[in-house]
Every structure is written in C-alpha cells, then in structure tokens.
Amino acid sequence: MTEACGRHAQHCVTSSAGRSAEATSAKIGDVETANDTRKSAKTDLEEAKARHAAALQAETAECASGVGEKCKSKRQTTRDRRADVDAAEAKLREAPPERVANGGTKHAAAVFSIIVRATPDDIERALDLLEPFVKALFLEIATLVFLGIGLGHQRHAQPV
C-alpha cells in the first residue's frame, strides 16, 4: 500500500509540476510577444521619423530656389512621410507596455544571491527548474496533513 501511495504522489507531483511549467512557459511567451510588438512599433517609428527628416531635407533643398512642380512634389512627399510618423506613433501608443518576463523569479534570484554565493542568473535557472516541483510537492504534503487533521477528530461525550 505504501509503495502505491508513493507512486501516486510521485505521479501527482510530476504531472502537476509539468502543468505548472507549461503555464509559466506560456506566460513568458505572451510577455515576449508583447515586448516584440512594442519593439517593432518603436523601430517602425524611428524609421518613419528618419524618412520624414530625409523628405523634409529634400523639400527644403528643392524649394529654396522657388516653388515649382518639383517643390510641390517634395512637399507632398513630406506630408506623406509625416502621416507615416503619425501612424507609427499611434501604433506605438496602442502597443502593450514593456514587461519583464518572470519578474518574480528574477527578483527572488537577486535576493537569494545576497544570501547564497551564486550569480542571480544561476539562481534564476535553478528556481525555474525547481519551483514547479516544490509547489506541487508542498501541495501534496499539505493535502495529506489537512486530510489527517480533518479525519483525526473524534467526538467525545461531554459530562453534564
């Protein structure tokens, strides 16, 4: 009976830890996707500003001698490039804010690095690997303890 319970607990801890690790991985993926979206929007804005500056410089050079057909064309290009900048700024405003993936683990690793002689990166890797198992194991033990507490009570007759 004890061996069967041990196998059951091992299976529960292992499968629970696996699900927890998958959930954490999915959350990290969502954060990275959001950060990539924001980074792409920033890059688009920088490129749009550079194109606008180049168009403005070309317009200034062309229109210095007077307003002709080429000058009008350069001005239209400058307006188009300004519209591109405005669109890129709107895209950046709509992008989600930059977030830190797994910030709690990073913070814990930094704190533990004060206590333990290891780099925060090494501690973070260890925490990433161990946390799902520790959490699942704690919950398994807590279930058994509280089940024992719940079933361990007997009613005693009170003397009147």
Stockholm file with secondary structure:
# STOCKHOLM 1.0

chainA/1-160         MTEACGRHAQHCVTSSAGRSAEATSAKIGDVETANDTRKSAKTDLEEAKARHAAALQAETAECASGVGEKCKSKRQTTRDRRADVDAAEAKLREAPPERVANGGTKHAAAVFSIIVRATPDDIERALDLLEPFVKALFLEIATLVFLGIGLGHQRHAQPV
#=GR chainA/1-160 SS CHHHHHHHHHHHHHHHHHHHHHHHHHHHHHHHHHHHHHHHHHHHHHHHHHHHHHHHHHHHHHHTTCCCHHHHHHHHHHHHHHHHHHHHHHHHHHSCCCCCTTHHHHHHHHHHHHHSSSCHHHHHHHHHHHHHHHHHHHHHHHHHHHHHHHHSCCCCCCCC
#=GC SS_cons         CHHHHHHHHHHHHHHHHHHHHHHHHHHHHHHHHHHHHHHHHHHHHHHHHHHHHHHHHHHHHHHTTCCCHHHHHHHHHHHHHHHHHHHHHHHHHHSCCCCCTTHHHHHHHHHHHHHSSSCHHHHHHHHHHHHHHHHHHHHHHHHHHHHHHHHSCCCCCCCC
//
